[in-house]
Amino acid sequence: MLAELLHKERVRVGLDGVDKDVALLELASLLTLPEGTANAESVYDVLLERERLASTGVGSGVAIPHGRCDDFDELRAAVAVYPAGIDFQAVDGLPVKIIVGIIGPRSMPQKHLAALAGVSRVLRDEARRAELISAPDDAHAYRALIGL
């Protein structure tokens, strides 16, 4: 499922996170790539609105901010890795190091839920999380995420 949603240009590793808001803005920008037709500010607003309901920090150093935005005609994902961690008010209180954003149109609620479940399943694997956090470059992380 993740391979269908992720484009290699939407994966960044080795980022230095300042705080949750900056990380969400960086993630929103990634979600607009490669074509850049959607407005990153609009995507940020959607992610922030969802984050205000409750933290998307699901534990084990992972957050999955998500939302629906009709600037897109398909579901997509982006991944940002912050090796030092960011305070994301995660459920386990630990800093978040891997952030996977998911965005898509309002017309795909079932696919959206399936994507959330699929990403969660992939990132339950401790070895895969460790590989992402220590990935030497974006290409390595992309291959690790899609299972190449």
Sequence and secondary structure as in RCSB ss.txt:
>XXXX:A:sequence
MLAELLHKERVRVGLDGVDKDVALLELASLLTLPEGTANAESVYDVLLERERLASTGVGSGVAIPHGRCDDFDEL
RAAVAVYPAGIDFQAVDGLPVKIIVGIIGPRSMPQKHLAALAGVSRVLRDEARRAELISAPDDAHAYRALIGL
>XXXX:A:secstr
 HHHHEEEEEEE S     HHHHHHHHHHHHTTTT  S HHHHHHHHHHHHHHS  EEETTEE  EEE TT SS 
EEEEEEEEEEE    TT   EEEEEEEEE TT HHHHHHHHHHHHHHHT HHHHHHHHT SSHHHHHHHHHT 
